[in-house]
Amino acid sequence: MIDPKELCLQLISADKEEQVVALLEEAGFWDNHDCWRDLGDMENNFSTAGAQQSDPVAALVEKLVNAADARLMNECLVAGIDPQGPAAPPSVRYAVAQLIQKSAHPENETNGLIENMTREERTTLARGITLAATGLKGRPSITIVDEGEGQTPERVPHTFLSLNKSNKLRVPFVQGRFNMGGTGALRFCGDRRMQLIVTRRNPAIVSGDENEAGLWSFTVVRRETPTTGERNSVYRYLAPINADAERHGGVLRFAADTLQVKPDGNKAYEKPLTFGSLVKLYEYKFSGTSNILMSDGLLRQVDVRLPSPALPIMFHECRDYSGNEGSFSNPSTGLSVRLSDNRAGNLADGFPYDESMTVDGQEFTIRYFGFKDGKAKTYLNKSEGVLFVVNGQTQGVLHSRFFTRKGINFSYVSDSLLARVDCSKIDQWAHEELFMNTREALADSEFRRKVEGALQKKVGENAALKEFNHQRRAEKIKEKVKDDKTLEDVLKSVMKKSPTLSALFLTGDRLTDLTATAPSGSQPEFEGEEFPTYFRFRKMNYGEVKKRNCEEGREVRLTFETDAENNYFGRAKEKGRYGVLKVDENGNETVIPNHSMSLHNGTASLKLELPDAKAGDVVNLKILVTDNSRLEPFTNFAEITVVPFVDREGKQGKRRDAPSKKSGDDSLIPSGLTLPHVQWVERDEWDAYGFDKFSALKVIQAEDGSDQKHRSFDFFINAENIYFQKELERAKGTEDLLREQFKIGIVLVGLALIHEAGKDKDGEEIAELVAYSTRAMSMMLIPMINFLGDLDPSELNAEVAA
């Protein structure tokens, strides 16, 4: 029989599935079915292991999260603390502060966060968890090594290789709860779904009565396809020790003080590991097969999925790529840290920007990243607009189209905005309602919809984000508005000649002056205080009771004035806190469960719901604002009188019905569109608008998300459209006329498409419809205009008669 240690080292060095198979065949294990034990001791384990993450990066992140859990568990046990006892750290952040940083004040919310660590501290900590890419450039093997607690040979089947057990359920400071064994990564491991596990328990935490506790143990997990009597594939792992027909053998083991398995630079197995674990994923399949440290590599993808990891991870590129010494390793510290380290080069002024909201008593902190034009693509793709994060791990995502939804309409910056919603403080019930167990998607639940709706409303009303969208629009629209006056006159002239067009589009609205939407440059820049000296109701003295009415069922809005800086409630260090309490006639206080606070340039806006309040009720509110600099909070009182609900929609009169499909109903509904600003786009600007030689028109919704009667779009025409250019070549002195024909024609087509899309579609959907349709129409637009204009009705009638 082959020496176990030698076999283990050979399996660690192997990078191809065929090498692993050959090694196990030579050892006599591959075809000996008695040596392979069911994962989780469940014959039907494929339904559990196969129903995990659908994304290879999200599945890999689970492995990295497990490694961080192991590091925290090790430090907890070394400190002599029962992980499930009352002295255990209550959260991941607290555990990092207490156990890793050895902070004297782990309760301080600024400690234990990777954003607040020094660069040197992050680099040092990253060496405790490493990821190395080896083998094929197209399908690399991924090896993760952690200096965590490790496991004894007897514990491996009940930890690494168990399913649905409650190993971590009562440990408050780890991420893993559902005990899926990190099985999500298996489906992305080559064709045979193989992974290697090597582990040794930290001798400092081993119980004296544990048999063979000081040994290393290892095993290989593989997928076995259905055989006679089996309906599904089964995941099994190598367990040949005392194996029998019942397949309940133990994993291989051996004695060694250390194993040379930790990477150094581009050398994968250079440094010793005394205890901890190694997991190798053979021929792992993920998008992006370049150097893992490059801008499009695995490191950047992991940083998005772990925007604020509990602990940093050192990434090593150990394949045959060129580079200088020191360029083969880089710590993964998350998107938040990466942006903070290079804020000036990537983020627009005023970002990151933070605020909070409370939904059903659950607290969420939102951090907005507004990127400079063109910079977001270095860090994100369009599918990542809103990240829902728990303890640094992204567990749900909303597409960037979220920022073009009705009520938001930040179309100009939808590809330059990222919102990170920190859900770390929500309780277990809320977590289960908001996320799927796979921790890569949002659940379909009433609570999820309520959270998403609250976020949508908050984003759409955010003054800083409106300003960001305005500024980007002003940058995009470089021509002066007065140049649009000629187009406006021409379009109105065309529409007046057609009763149909006039009924649909001629609203009488003039083009909006850009200076009315762009922020004024003459206003002084607001500079708030780190710790405010006042926080009171707007235009009232501190201590005065705010009295106002609120309609039953509507949201209460209270406005404050303060000298606090914009990021007061969301910054990472020494942030402000607020609370909203309902006070009854006996002085008893209860927490208001649904509210949010926005703060921008000295104005704080508090929005809240009054649960169970009826017309005639008088509700007394107590609003507290404080921070670590204050002995007593700012306290403001409001008296809210609930009045009957007023249906304002009904007051506006009966809404006109949509045109009927029945014969004889030819009514036309005005579109409510204002005439657009139109701008030509040259070839050197194609990338900014997603153009190629066949593109014709891009429209961007211009309004700021408020409830406006009319919708406004800006039109951008491709001056280098290939069909337009060919027509220009044949124009022979009439180029200016042709240019106007193409512009007016494509604008009319765009307006018609927007009208047909209706008010129910968001800006992104309308933009896609217009881009697709005008792309197809551009080839025939000029020939159609010229041919139809030259038609002679008399000649046409003569031809018909003949």
C-alpha positions, 0 to 999 in steps of 0.5 A: 500500500502506498504511503499515505503522506506520499499519496497526499503530497502527490494529490496536492501537487496534481492539477488535472483530474486524470492525474488524480484518477491515475494516483488513486488507481495506482493506490488501489482505491479508484475502483474499490467501491467499498472505499468510498463513503456517501457524503453526509452519510446520505445516499440521496445527497445529490439533491442537497449538494447539487442545489447550491450556488449557480455561480462559480464565484459565489460557490468559491466565496463560500469556501473562503467564508468557511476558511474565515470561520475556521480562523475565528473558531481557532482564535476563540478556542485558543482563548479558552472561550466556548464558541456557543457559550455566553462569553462568545463574541456576539458577531463576526465584527466583534470576533475580529476585534476581540480575537484577531485585533485583540482590541480593548474595546471590541464593542466599538463599532469602528473596530473589527472592520476591514475598512478601518485596518491599516494596509500593513495589518491587512497584508499580515492577516491575509497570509492566514488564508491563501488562495493559489491558482495552479495548472491549466490557464484555461481551467486552473485548479484552486487551492485554499489554505487556512490557519484555522482550527483544523479537524481530527481524522475522526471529526472530518466526516462530521464537519467537512463531509457532513450535510444538514448538521447543526455544527455552527448553528449556535455559534453567533460569530460565523457565517456558515449556518446551514452546514452544506459543507461548501458543496456548492463548489463541487459542480464547478470542479472539472468533469468528475467534480473532484476536490481534495481536503487535507486537515490537522487540528490545532494541537493547542485545542485538541482534547487529551482523550481524542484518538489520533488527534495529532494526525493529518487526514485527507480525502478526495470527494468525487461524483459518481454517476447513477448505477443499477438501482440508483436514480441520481448521481451520488457524491462520495469521498475516499474513506478506506480505513476499516472500510466494509460493504456498509461504506462507513470507513475512515479517511486516510491519515498520517503523522507529520509536524508540518506540510509544505503547502502554503504559497509564496509569490508564484510558488504554490507549495513553498511554506509550511503549515502546522495546522489548519486545512487545505481544500483543492478544487481540481480544474475549477470552471469560472468565467475569466481565465486570465491571470487571477490578479488582473482587472478581469480576473478572479480577485476582482470578482471575489472582491465584489462577492466579498465587498467587506470580508471579515478577514483578508485573503492573499491571492497567488497566481502560480501559473506560467505568467510573466511578471516581476517579483512581488507581482504574483500575490495580492490581498483580496480585501473587498470592493469597499477597501479597494475603492477607498484606497483609490477613491480619488481616481475612481469615485465622484466627489461626495462618494462614498455616501452612507445612510440607513433605513429601518424596515419592520424593525430591521436596520439596514445601512446603505453605502452608495458608490458613485463612479466617475464616467467610465470607471465602474466597468473596472470594478463591476458589470451591469448585473451588479447594481445593488449588493445585499451584504451580510458580514461582508459577503454578498448574498443577493444582487439587484441589476443596475436596471434598478436605478432606471426604475419608475420613481428613480430614473437615474438613467445617466448614472445607472452604470456608474452607481453601486449601492451596498446594503449592509444587512448584518444587523437583521435577525435570523427570521429576517435573514431567512425571509430576505435570502435563499439558503444558497446565499447568492440570491434574494428570496421571493417573500413579502419582506423582501418586497417590502425592503426592496420597495423601501430602498427604491423609494429612498434612492429615488428621493435621495438629494445627493444621487439626484445631484449626481445624475444631474451632473452626469447629464450636464457632462453628456449634453455638451451642445447648448440648449439654444441649438435645440430650438431649430429642431423644436421648431421643425418638429412642431411644424411637422406635427402641426401638419399631422393631426395624429402627431399633434394629438400624440406629442404636441404638449406645448412644453418647451425644452427644459433649460439644462441650467435648471436641472444642473446644479448651480456652481455658484452655491458654496460647497457645504462643509459639515462638522464631524460631530454636529453642534445642533440637530433640530426641526427646521426653522424651529428652536431646539426644544420646541414641539413640532406639531403637524397633521398626517393623513391616515395610511400615509408616511410622516415626513419630518425635516431637520436642520443640522451642521452634521457632515453628509456621511454622519449616519453611515461613515465607518468611524464614529458614526451617528445614530438615531432612534424613533420612539412612540410615547404614550400618555403614560410615558411608555416608549415603543420603537417605531419599526419602519423609518429612514433618515437621509442627510444632505448638505445640512438638511436631514429628512426623516420618513416613518410609518405610524403603525395602526394609527387611525384618523383622530389619533394623536401620536407623540414621537421622540427622535433621538440623535447621538454619537460617541462625542455626546453625553446626552443625545439631541432629543426632538419631540413631534406631535402628529395628528392623524387626519382622514386619508384624501384620495388625490388621484380621484380629485384630478378627475376621471382618468381617460381610458386607453384606446379600445381594441373594439372597432370604431374607437379611434381615441388617441392618448397624449404621450406626455412627452416633452420634445427632446434634446438631441446630440450627435455622437462621433466615433471617438465617443462610441464607447460612452454610448455603447455604439457600433457602426450599425447603431443609430439612436440611444435615448436616456431618460432625463428627469430626476425621479420625482413625480413629474407629469411629463417624461423627458428623454435626451436623444443621442444620434450616431453620426457614424452610422454606416448606412447614413455615411453611405448616403452622405457619400452619394449626397453630392452637395446636399449633405446638410439636408440629408443630415437634417432628414436623418436627424428629424426622421430618427427622432420621430421614430424614437418618439413614436417608440417611446410613446408605444412603450407607455409609462409602465416601462422603465428608462432602461427597457425603453432605451433597449427598445429604441436602440434595437428598433432604430438599429434595424430602421437606419438602413432604410430611413433615408431611402424611404424619406426620398422615395416617399417624397418623390411619389406623384399621386397622378402617376401612381393612379395612372399606373394602377389604372393601367 
